[in-house]
Amino acid sequence: LHIDPEAAMKAEKVTQGRPILHGLCTYGYIGRAILEQECGGDPSKLKTFYGRFSKPIWPGETIVTEGWREDGRVVVRAATLERPDEHIFTNAYAEISG
């Protein structure tokens, strides 16, 4: 599914017949963006990071992460540069300390 084109073909409903980027990789890229922008690169400041994988991402796409402060949290969502109107990571937030 993630690296095997044959497995991706079997899961065509989700993958559109091609390998997809692993969710943990996606989560890591988005988490890194939050760490850099909201925590000054200090992982000890990131207390909670939660989100929903909404759409698949294909290797080679560029993840675009945006966030804003709301009710003491950083609300987060992400799309790709190639599909800016399709949010791939939603219902997401991060809680940051000090």
PDB file as gemmi writes it, atoms N, CA and C in Angstrom:
CRYST1    1.000    1.000    1.000  90.00  90.00  90.00 P 1                      
ATOM      1  N   LEU A   1       0.825  -1.198   0.000  1.00  0.00           N  
ATOM      2  CA  LEU A   1       0.000   0.000   0.000  1.00  0.00           C  
ATOM      3  C   LEU A   1       0.870   1.264   0.000  1.00  0.00           C  
ATOM      4  N   HIS A   2       1.925   1.248   0.811  1.00  0.00           N  
ATOM      5  CA  HIS A   2       2.781   2.426   0.899  1.00  0.00           C  
ATOM      6  C   HIS A   2       3.970   2.369  -0.055  1.00  0.00           C  
ATOM      7  N   ILE A   3       4.470   1.178  -0.335  1.00  0.00           N  
ATOM      8  CA  ILE A   3       5.633   1.087  -1.227  1.00  0.00           C  
ATOM      9  C   ILE A   3       5.436   0.089  -2.363  1.00  0.00           C  
ATOM     10  N   ASP A   4       4.421  -0.735  -2.258  1.00  0.00           N  
ATOM     11  CA  ASP A   4       4.214  -1.803  -3.231  1.00  0.00           C  
ATOM     12  C   ASP A   4       3.081  -1.435  -4.191  1.00  0.00           C  
ATOM     13  N   PRO A   5       3.400  -1.165  -5.451  1.00  0.00           N  
ATOM     14  CA  PRO A   5       2.358  -0.798  -6.413  1.00  0.00           C  
ATOM     15  C   PRO A   5       1.244  -1.841  -6.543  1.00  0.00           C  
ATOM     16  N   GLU A   6       1.587  -3.135  -6.404  1.00  0.00           N  
ATOM     17  CA  GLU A   6       0.552  -4.171  -6.492  1.00  0.00           C  
ATOM     18  C   GLU A   6      -0.426  -4.071  -5.327  1.00  0.00           C  
ATOM     19  N   ALA A   7       0.087  -3.849  -4.126  1.00  0.00           N  
ATOM     20  CA  ALA A   7      -0.785  -3.684  -2.961  1.00  0.00           C  
ATOM     21  C   ALA A   7      -1.630  -2.423  -3.109  1.00  0.00           C  
ATOM     22  N   ALA A   8      -1.036  -1.373  -3.639  1.00  0.00           N  
ATOM     23  CA  ALA A   8      -1.780  -0.125  -3.848  1.00  0.00           C  
ATOM     24  C   ALA A   8      -2.924  -0.336  -4.834  1.00  0.00           C  
ATOM     25  N   MET A   9      -2.694  -1.148  -5.858  1.00  0.00           N  
ATOM     26  CA  MET A   9      -3.754  -1.438  -6.834  1.00  0.00           C  
ATOM     27  C   MET A   9      -4.917  -2.165  -6.170  1.00  0.00           C  
ATOM     28  N   LYS A  10      -4.624  -3.044  -5.220  1.00  0.00           N  
ATOM     29  CA  LYS A  10      -5.679  -3.789  -4.528  1.00  0.00           C  
ATOM     30  C   LYS A  10      -6.510  -2.878  -3.631  1.00  0.00           C  
ATOM     31  N   ALA A  11      -5.940  -1.773  -3.208  1.00  0.00           N  
ATOM     32  CA  ALA A  11      -6.649  -0.806  -2.352  1.00  0.00           C  
ATOM     33  C   ALA A  11      -6.991   0.448  -3.154  1.00  0.00           C  
ATOM     34  N   GLU A  12      -7.313   0.260  -4.413  1.00  0.00           N  
ATOM     35  CA  GLU A  12      -7.515   1.372  -5.344  1.00  0.00           C  
ATOM     36  C   GLU A  12      -8.540   2.395  -4.863  1.00  0.00           C  
ATOM     37  N   LYS A  13      -9.531   1.942  -4.103  1.00  0.00           N  
ATOM     38  CA  LYS A  13     -10.557   2.860  -3.599  1.00  0.00           C  
ATOM     39  C   LYS A  13      -9.938   3.972  -2.746  1.00  0.00           C  
ATOM     40  N   VAL A  14      -8.893   3.643  -2.011  1.00  0.00           N  
ATOM     41  CA  VAL A  14      -8.207   4.614  -1.154  1.00  0.00           C  
ATOM     42  C   VAL A  14      -7.018   5.247  -1.867  1.00  0.00           C  
ATOM     43  N   THR A  15      -6.263   4.451  -2.593  1.00  0.00           N  
ATOM     44  CA  THR A  15      -4.976   4.896  -3.133  1.00  0.00           C  
ATOM     45  C   THR A  15      -5.032   5.425  -4.559  1.00  0.00           C  
ATOM     46  N   GLN A  16      -6.152   5.257  -5.220  1.00  0.00           N  
ATOM     47  CA  GLN A  16      -6.282   5.574  -6.644  1.00  0.00           C  
ATOM     48  C   GLN A  16      -5.251   4.799  -7.465  1.00  0.00           C  
ATOM     49  N   GLY A  17      -4.886   3.616  -6.950  1.00  0.00           N  
ATOM     50  CA  GLY A  17      -4.028   2.708  -7.689  1.00  0.00           C  
ATOM     51  C   GLY A  17      -2.541   2.978  -7.629  1.00  0.00           C  
ATOM     52  N   ARG A  18      -2.107   3.833  -6.725  1.00  0.00           N  
ATOM     53  CA  ARG A  18      -0.670   4.106  -6.610  1.00  0.00           C  
ATOM     54  C   ARG A  18      -0.280   4.189  -5.138  1.00  0.00           C  
ATOM     55  N   PRO A  19       0.982   3.920  -4.820  1.00  0.00           N  
ATOM     56  CA  PRO A  19       1.409   3.970  -3.420  1.00  0.00           C  
ATOM     57  C   PRO A  19       1.139   5.343  -2.796  1.00  0.00           C  
ATOM     58  N   ILE A  20       0.840   5.334  -1.496  1.00  0.00           N  
ATOM     59  CA  ILE A  20       0.583   6.573  -0.763  1.00  0.00           C  
ATOM     60  C   ILE A  20       1.658   6.782   0.299  1.00  0.00           C  
ATOM     61  N   LEU A  21       1.820   8.031   0.700  1.00  0.00           N  
ATOM     62  CA  LEU A  21       2.772   8.355   1.755  1.00  0.00           C  
ATOM     63  C   LEU A  21       2.243   7.813   3.078  1.00  0.00           C  
ATOM     64  N   HIS A  22       3.087   7.206   3.875  1.00  0.00           N  
ATOM     65  CA  HIS A  22       2.681   6.625   5.153  1.00  0.00           C  
ATOM     66  C   HIS A  22       2.199   7.728   6.090  1.00  0.00           C  
ATOM     67  N   GLY A  23       1.142   7.445   6.846  1.00  0.00           N  
ATOM     68  CA  GLY A  23       0.571   8.418   7.773  1.00  0.00           C  
ATOM     69  C   GLY A  23       1.562   8.931   8.800  1.00  0.00           C  
ATOM     70  N   LEU A  24       2.441   8.057   9.292  1.00  0.00           N  
ATOM     71  CA  LEU A  24       3.432   8.508  10.273  1.00  0.00           C  
ATOM     72  C   LEU A  24       4.401   9.519   9.669  1.00  0.00           C  
ATOM     73  N   CYS A  25       4.699   9.368   8.408  1.00  0.00           N  
ATOM     74  CA  CYS A  25       5.563  10.330   7.728  1.00  0.00           C  
ATOM     75  C   CYS A  25       4.845  11.678   7.629  1.00  0.00           C  
ATOM     76  N   THR A  26       3.584  11.634   7.228  1.00  0.00           N  
ATOM     77  CA  THR A  26       2.767  12.846   7.143  1.00  0.00           C  
ATOM     78  C   THR A  26       2.689  13.524   8.501  1.00  0.00           C  
ATOM     79  N   TYR A  27       2.388  12.744   9.524  1.00  0.00           N  
ATOM     80  CA  TYR A  27       2.265  13.252  10.897  1.00  0.00           C  
ATOM     81  C   TYR A  27       3.574  13.919  11.334  1.00  0.00           C  
ATOM     82  N   GLY A  28       4.688  13.302  10.972  1.00  0.00           N  
ATOM     83  CA  GLY A  28       5.998  13.848  11.321  1.00  0.00           C  
ATOM     84  C   GLY A  28       6.281  15.181  10.653  1.00  0.00           C  
ATOM     85  N   TYR A  29       5.961  15.300   9.373  1.00  0.00           N  
ATOM     86  CA  TYR A  29       6.182  16.565   8.669  1.00  0.00           C  
ATOM     87  C   TYR A  29       5.323  17.681   9.259  1.00  0.00           C  
ATOM     88  N   ILE A  30       4.062  17.386   9.541  1.00  0.00           N  
ATOM     89  CA  ILE A  30       3.167  18.394  10.106  1.00  0.00           C  
ATOM     90  C   ILE A  30       3.605  18.739  11.527  1.00  0.00           C  
ATOM     91  N   GLY A  31       3.965  17.726  12.300  1.00  0.00           N  
ATOM     92  CA  GLY A  31       4.458  17.961  13.654  1.00  0.00           C  
ATOM     93  C   GLY A  31       5.713  18.815  13.666  1.00  0.00           C  
ATOM     94  N   ARG A  32       6.609  18.587  12.725  1.00  0.00           N  
ATOM     95  CA  ARG A  32       7.840  19.383  12.624  1.00  0.00           C  
ATOM     96  C   ARG A  32       7.499  20.847  12.331  1.00  0.00           C  
ATOM     97  N   ALA A  33       6.524  21.084  11.476  1.00  0.00           N  
ATOM     98  CA  ALA A  33       6.113  22.464  11.179  1.00  0.00           C  
ATOM     99  C   ALA A  33       5.594  23.153  12.442  1.00  0.00           C  
ATOM    100  N   ILE A  34       4.817  22.431  13.242  1.00  0.00           N  
ATOM    101  CA  ILE A  34       4.301  22.987  14.501  1.00  0.00           C  
ATOM    102  C   ILE A  34       5.456  23.279  15.460  1.00  0.00           C  
ATOM    103  N   LEU A  35       6.382  22.329  15.587  1.00  0.00           N  
ATOM    104  CA  LEU A  35       7.539  22.531  16.467  1.00  0.00           C  
ATOM    105  C   LEU A  35       8.331  23.780  16.085  1.00  0.00           C  
ATOM    106  N   GLU A  36       8.561  23.954  14.802  1.00  0.00           N  
ATOM    107  CA  GLU A  36       9.356  25.095  14.346  1.00  0.00           C  
ATOM    108  C   GLU A  36       8.620  26.412  14.559  1.00  0.00           C  
ATOM    109  N   GLN A  37       7.339  26.454  14.194  1.00  0.00           N  
ATOM    110  CA  GLN A  37       6.587  27.710  14.241  1.00  0.00           C  
ATOM    111  C   GLN A  37       6.080  28.077  15.629  1.00  0.00           C  
ATOM    112  N   GLU A  38       5.673  27.095  16.399  1.00  0.00           N  
ATOM    113  CA  GLU A  38       5.010  27.378  17.674  1.00  0.00           C  
ATOM    114  C   GLU A  38       5.858  27.068  18.907  1.00  0.00           C  
ATOM    115  N   CYS A  39       6.865  26.232  18.752  1.00  0.00           N  
ATOM    116  CA  CYS A  39       7.665  25.806  19.913  1.00  0.00           C  
ATOM    117  C   CYS A  39       9.119  26.246  19.820  1.00  0.00           C  
ATOM    118  N   GLY A  40       9.445  27.031  18.805  1.00  0.00           N  
ATOM    119  CA  GLY A  40      10.835  27.453  18.641  1.00  0.00           C  
ATOM    120  C   GLY A  40      11.794  26.288  18.479  1.00  0.00           C  
ATOM    121  N   GLY A  41      11.293  25.166  17.970  1.00  0.00           N  
ATOM    122  CA  GLY A  41      12.122  23.981  17.771  1.00  0.00           C  
ATOM    123  C   GLY A  41      12.318  23.125  19.011  1.00  0.00           C  
ATOM    124  N   ASP A  42      11.672  23.488  20.118  1.00  0.00           N  
ATOM    125  CA  ASP A  42      11.831  22.766  21.387  1.00  0.00           C  
ATOM    126  C   ASP A  42      10.713  21.737  21.560  1.00  0.00           C  
ATOM    127  N   PRO A  43      10.997  20.437  21.372  1.00  0.00           N  
ATOM    128  CA  PRO A  43       9.953  19.418  21.462  1.00  0.00           C  
ATOM    129  C   PRO A  43       9.312  19.303  22.843  1.00  0.00           C  
ATOM    130  N   SER A  44       9.998  19.752  23.891  1.00  0.00           N  
ATOM    131  CA  SER A  44       9.412  19.652  25.232  1.00  0.00           C  
ATOM    132  C   SER A  44       8.204  20.577  25.402  1.00  0.00           C  
ATOM    133  N   LYS A  45       8.045  21.542  24.510  1.00  0.00           N  
ATOM    134  CA  LYS A  45       6.910  22.470  24.586  1.00  0.00           C  
ATOM    135  C   LYS A  45       5.640  21.916  23.934  1.00  0.00           C  
ATOM    136  N   LEU A  46       5.774  20.899  23.107  1.00  0.00           N  
ATOM    137  CA  LEU A  46       4.606  20.306  22.441  1.00  0.00           C  
ATOM    138  C   LEU A  46       3.983  19.283  23.381  1.00  0.00           C  
ATOM    139  N   LYS A  47       2.848  19.621  23.953  1.00  0.00           N  
ATOM    140  CA  LYS A  47       2.203  18.764  24.947  1.00  0.00           C  
ATOM    141  C   LYS A  47       1.231  17.774  24.316  1.00  0.00           C  
ATOM    142  N   THR A  48       0.479  18.209  23.324  1.00  0.00           N  
ATOM    143  CA  THR A  48      -0.505  17.354  22.662  1.00  0.00           C  
ATOM    144  C   THR A  48      -0.517  17.690  21.182  1.00  0.00           C  
ATOM    145  N   PHE A  49      -0.630  16.663  20.359  1.00  0.00           N  
ATOM    146  CA  PHE A  49      -0.778  16.859  18.914  1.00  0.00           C  
ATOM    147  C   PHE A  49      -1.753  15.803  18.435  1.00  0.00           C  
ATOM    148  N   TYR A  50      -2.875  16.240  17.913  1.00  0.00           N  
ATOM    149  CA  TYR A  50      -3.955  15.337  17.525  1.00  0.00           C  
ATOM    150  C   TYR A  50      -4.457  15.747  16.147  1.00  0.00           C  
ATOM    151  N   GLY A  51      -4.880  14.790  15.355  1.00  0.00           N  
ATOM    152  CA  GLY A  51      -5.459  15.118  14.057  1.00  0.00           C  
ATOM    153  C   GLY A  51      -6.007  13.899  13.349  1.00  0.00           C  
ATOM    154  N   ARG A  52      -6.696  14.155  12.263  1.00  0.00           N  
ATOM    155  CA  ARG A  52      -7.340  13.110  11.459  1.00  0.00           C  
ATOM    156  C   ARG A  52      -6.769  13.141  10.046  1.00  0.00           C  
ATOM    157  N   PHE A  53      -6.356  11.991   9.564  1.00  0.00           N  
ATOM    158  CA  PHE A  53      -5.917  11.876   8.177  1.00  0.00           C  
ATOM    159  C   PHE A  53      -7.165  11.836   7.303  1.00  0.00           C  
ATOM    160  N   SER A  54      -7.377  12.863   6.496  1.00  0.00           N  
ATOM    161  CA  SER A  54      -8.615  13.011   5.734  1.00  0.00           C  
ATOM    162  C   SER A  54      -8.523  12.536   4.296  1.00  0.00           C  
ATOM    163  N   LYS A  55      -7.357  12.657   3.705  1.00  0.00           N  
ATOM    164  CA  LYS A  55      -7.139  12.276   2.307  1.00  0.00           C  
ATOM    165  C   LYS A  55      -5.745  11.680   2.183  1.00  0.00           C  
ATOM    166  N   PRO A  56      -5.535  10.820   1.205  1.00  0.00           N  
ATOM    167  CA  PRO A  56      -4.190  10.277   1.008  1.00  0.00           C  
ATOM    168  C   PRO A  56      -3.246  11.335   0.432  1.00  0.00           C  
ATOM    169  N   ILE A  57      -1.964  11.108   0.664  1.00  0.00           N  
ATOM    170  CA  ILE A  57      -0.916  11.951   0.097  1.00  0.00           C  
ATOM    171  C   ILE A  57      -0.007  11.033  -0.703  1.00  0.00           C  
ATOM    172  N   TRP A  58       0.409  11.502  -1.853  1.00  0.00           N  
ATOM    173  CA  TRP A  58       1.285  10.698  -2.691  1.00  0.00           C  
ATOM    174  C   TRP A  58       2.717  11.190  -2.566  1.00  0.00           C  
ATOM    175  N   PRO A  59       3.671  10.257  -2.578  1.00  0.00           N  
ATOM    176  CA  PRO A  59       5.073  10.653  -2.524  1.00  0.00           C  
ATOM    177  C   PRO A  59       5.373  11.700  -3.602  1.00  0.00           C  
ATOM    178  N   GLY A  60       6.100  12.725  -3.199  1.00  0.00           N  
ATOM    179  CA  GLY A  60       6.445  13.808  -4.118  1.00  0.00           C  
ATOM    180  C   GLY A  60       5.589  15.047  -3.943  1.00  0.00           C  
ATOM    181  N   GLU A  61       4.419  14.910  -3.288  1.00  0.00           N  
ATOM    182  CA  GLU A  61       3.594  16.086  -3.041  1.00  0.00           C  
ATOM    183  C   GLU A  61       4.219  16.908  -1.913  1.00  0.00           C  
ATOM    184  N   THR A  62       3.946  18.195  -1.916  1.00  0.00           N  
ATOM    185  CA  THR A  62       4.460  19.113  -0.906  1.00  0.00           C  
ATOM    186  C   THR A  62       3.357  19.420   0.095  1.00  0.00           C  
ATOM    187  N   ILE A  63       3.600  19.114   1.368  1.00  0.00           N  
ATOM    188  CA  ILE A  63       2.607  19.360   2.420  1.00  0.00           C  
ATOM    189  C   ILE A  63       2.675  20.822   2.839  1.00  0.00           C  
ATOM    190  N   VAL A  64       1.503  21.461   2.894  1.00  0.00           N  
ATOM    191  CA  VAL A  64       1.385  22.852   3.333  1.00  0.00           C  
ATOM    192  C   VAL A  64       0.563  22.843   4.617  1.00  0.00           C  
ATOM    193  N   THR A  65       1.176  23.269   5.709  1.00  0.00           N  
ATOM    194  CA  THR A  65       0.526  23.255   7.023  1.00  0.00           C  
ATOM    195  C   THR A  65       0.170  24.679   7.422  1.00  0.00           C  
ATOM    196  N   GLU A  66      -1.035  24.850   7.958  1.00  0.00           N  
ATOM    197  CA  GLU A  66      -1.414  26.156   8.495  1.00  0.00           C  
ATOM    198  C   GLU A  66      -2.002  25.963   9.879  1.00  0.00           C  
ATOM    199  N   GLY A  67      -1.840  26.962  10.715  1.00  0.00           N  
ATOM    200  CA  GLY A  67      -2.360  26.886  12.071  1.00  0.00           C  
ATOM    201  C   GLY A  67      -2.697  28.264  12.596  1.00  0.00           C  
ATOM    202  N   TRP A  68      -3.591  28.304  13.557  1.00  0.00           N  
ATOM    203  CA  TRP A  68      -3.979  29.559  14.195  1.00  0.00           C  
ATOM    204  C   TRP A  68      -4.377  29.261  15.629  1.00  0.00           C  
ATOM    205  N   ARG A  69      -4.242  30.257  16.471  1.00  0.00           N  
ATOM    206  CA  ARG A  69      -4.573  30.093  17.890  1.00  0.00           C  
ATOM    207  C   ARG A  69      -6.061  30.289  18.104  1.00  0.00           C  
ATOM    208  N   GLU A  70      -6.622  29.367  18.885  1.00  0.00           N  
ATOM    209  CA  GLU A  70      -8.054  29.400  19.183  1.00  0.00           C  
ATOM    210  C   GLU A  70      -8.287  28.648  20.490  1.00  0.00           C  
ATOM    211  N   ASP A  71      -8.905  29.297  21.457  1.00  0.00           N  
ATOM    212  CA  ASP A  71      -9.237  28.668  22.740  1.00  0.00           C  
ATOM    213  C   ASP A  71      -8.033  28.009  23.416  1.00  0.00           C  
ATOM    214  N   GLY A  72      -6.887  28.668  23.387  1.00  0.00           N  
ATOM    215  CA  GLY A  72      -5.704  28.157  24.069  1.00  0.00           C  
ATOM    216  C   GLY A  72      -4.976  27.042  23.342  1.00  0.00           C  
ATOM    217  N   ARG A  73      -5.398  26.733  22.143  1.00  0.00           N  
ATOM    218  CA  ARG A  73      -4.755  25.686  21.334  1.00  0.00           C  
ATOM    219  C   ARG A  73      -4.314  26.278  20.003  1.00  0.00           C  
ATOM    220  N   VAL A  74      -3.495  25.532  19.310  1.00  0.00           N  
ATOM    221  CA  VAL A  74      -3.180  25.863  17.930  1.00  0.00           C  
ATOM    222  C   VAL A  74      -3.996  24.901  17.074  1.00  0.00           C  
ATOM    223  N   VAL A  75      -4.954  25.439  16.347  1.00  0.00           N  
ATOM    224  CA  VAL A  75      -5.761  24.636  15.430  1.00  0.00           C  
ATOM    225  C   VAL A  75      -4.925  24.453  14.168  1.00  0.00           C  
ATOM    226  N   VAL A  76      -4.888  23.232  13.662  1.00  0.00           N  
ATOM    227  CA  VAL A  76      -3.995  22.890  12.556  1.00  0.00           C  
ATOM    228  C   VAL A  76      -4.782  22.215  11.445  1.00  0.00           C  
ATOM    229  N   ARG A  77      -4.389  22.500  10.218  1.00  0.00           N  
ATOM    230  CA  ARG A  77      -4.876  21.725   9.077  1.00  0.00           C  
ATOM    231  C   ARG A  77      -3.792  21.751   8.013  1.00  0.00           C  
ATOM    232  N   ALA A  78      -3.866  20.803   7.115  1.00  0.00           N  
ATOM    233  CA  ALA A  78      -2.844  20.720   6.071  1.00  0.00           C  
ATOM    234  C   ALA A  78      -3.478  20.290   4.762  1.00  0.00           C  
ATOM    235  N   ALA A  79      -2.888  20.766   3.690  1.00  0.00           N  
ATOM    236  CA  ALA A  79      -3.259  20.382   2.330  1.00  0.00           C  
ATOM    237  C   ALA A  79      -1.935  20.100   1.614  1.00  0.00           C  
ATOM    238  N   THR A  80      -1.983  19.980   0.320  1.00  0.00           N  
ATOM    239  CA  THR A  80      -0.740  19.872  -0.440  1.00  0.00           C  
ATOM    240  C   THR A  80      -0.680  21.033  -1.416  1.00  0.00           C  
ATOM    241  N   LEU A  81       0.510  21.388  -1.805  1.00  0.00           N  
ATOM    242  CA  LEU A  81       0.701  22.447  -2.784  1.00  0.00           C  
ATOM    243  C   LEU A  81      -0.011  22.082  -4.088  1.00  0.00           C  
ATOM    244  N   GLU A  82      -0.008  20.793  -4.393  1.00  0.00           N  
ATOM    245  CA  GLU A  82      -0.604  20.322  -5.644  1.00  0.00           C  
ATOM    246  C   GLU A  82      -2.131  20.273  -5.582  1.00  0.00           C  
ATOM    247  N   ARG A  83      -2.695  20.145  -4.373  1.00  0.00           N  
ATOM    248  CA  ARG A  83      -4.159  20.077  -4.188  1.00  0.00           C  
ATOM    249  C   ARG A  83      -4.558  20.996  -3.027  1.00  0.00           C  
ATOM    250  N   PRO A  84      -4.432  22.305  -3.209  1.00  0.00           N  
ATOM    251  CA  PRO A  84      -4.629  23.229  -2.089  1.00  0.00           C  
ATOM    252  C   PRO A  84      -6.041  23.254  -1.516  1.00  0.00           C  
ATOM    253  N   ASP A  85      -7.026  22.842  -2.269  1.00  0.00           N  
ATOM    254  CA  ASP A  85      -8.410  22.865  -1.786  1.00  0.00           C  
ATOM    255  C   ASP A  85      -8.840  21.558  -1.126  1.00  0.00           C  
ATOM    256  N   GLU A  86      -7.958  20.571  -1.087  1.00  0.00           N  
ATOM    257  CA  GLU A  86      -8.262  19.282  -0.460  1.00  0.00           C  
ATOM    258  C   GLU A  86      -7.428  19.151   0.812  1.00  0.00           C  
ATOM    259  N   HIS A  87      -8.064  19.305   1.944  1.00  0.00           N  
ATOM    260  CA  HIS A  87      -7.328  19.189   3.206  1.00  0.00           C  
ATOM    261  C   HIS A  87      -7.063  17.719   3.515  1.00  0.00           C  
ATOM    262  N   ILE A  88      -5.800  17.413   3.724  1.00  0.00           N  
ATOM    263  CA  ILE A  88      -5.366  16.028   3.934  1.00  0.00           C  
ATOM    264  C   ILE A  88      -5.256  15.678   5.411  1.00  0.00           C  
ATOM    265  N   PHE A  89      -5.257  16.699   6.268  1.00  0.00           N  
ATOM    266  CA  PHE A  89      -5.141  16.510   7.716  1.00  0.00           C  
ATOM    267  C   PHE A  89      -6.068  17.533   8.356  1.00  0.00           C  
ATOM    268  N   THR A  90      -7.096  17.063   9.081  1.00  0.00           N  
ATOM    269  CA  THR A  90      -8.134  17.957   9.599  1.00  0.00           C  
ATOM    270  C   THR A  90      -8.463  17.614  11.050  1.00  0.00           C  
ATOM    271  N   ASN A  91      -9.411  18.373  11.609  1.00  0.00           N  
ATOM    272  CA  ASN A  91      -9.834  18.169  13.007  1.00  0.00           C  
ATOM    273  C   ASN A  91      -8.605  18.054  13.906  1.00  0.00           C  
ATOM    274  N   ALA A  92      -7.644  18.908  13.669  1.00  0.00           N  
ATOM    275  CA  ALA A  92      -6.343  18.784  14.324  1.00  0.00           C  
ATOM    276  C   ALA A  92      -6.063  19.972  15.234  1.00  0.00           C  
ATOM    277  N   TYR A  93      -5.292  19.679  16.279  1.00  0.00           N  
ATOM    278  CA  TYR A  93      -4.859  20.747  17.175  1.00  0.00           C  
ATOM    279  C   TYR A  93      -3.577  20.341  17.879  1.00  0.00           C  
ATOM    280  N   ALA A  94      -2.902  21.346  18.382  1.00  0.00           N  
ATOM    281  CA  ALA A  94      -1.709  21.139  19.195  1.00  0.00           C  
ATOM    282  C   ALA A  94      -1.851  21.987  20.451  1.00  0.00           C  
ATOM    283  N   GLU A  95      -1.408  21.441  21.565  1.00  0.00           N  
ATOM    284  CA  GLU A  95      -1.351  22.193  22.810  1.00  0.00           C  
ATOM    285  C   GLU A  95       0.121  22.439  23.120  1.00  0.00           C  
ATOM    286  N   ILE A  96       0.440  23.705  23.350  1.00  0.00           N  
ATOM    287  CA  ILE A  96       1.813  24.130  23.542  1.00  0.00           C  
ATOM    288  C   ILE A  96       1.973  24.684  24.958  1.00  0.00           C  
ATOM    289  N   SER A  97       3.074  24.346  25.617  1.00  0.00           N  
ATOM    290  CA  SER A  97       3.328  24.915  26.949  1.00  0.00           C  
ATOM    291  C   SER A  97       4.264  26.110  26.821  1.00  0.00           C  
ATOM    292  N   GLY A  98       4.101  27.035  27.767  1.00  0.00           N  
ATOM    293  CA  GLY A  98       4.942  28.209  27.923  1.00  0.00           C  
ATOM    294  C   GLY A  98       5.580  28.686  26.718  1.00  0.00           C  
TER     295      GLY A  98                                                      
END                                                                             
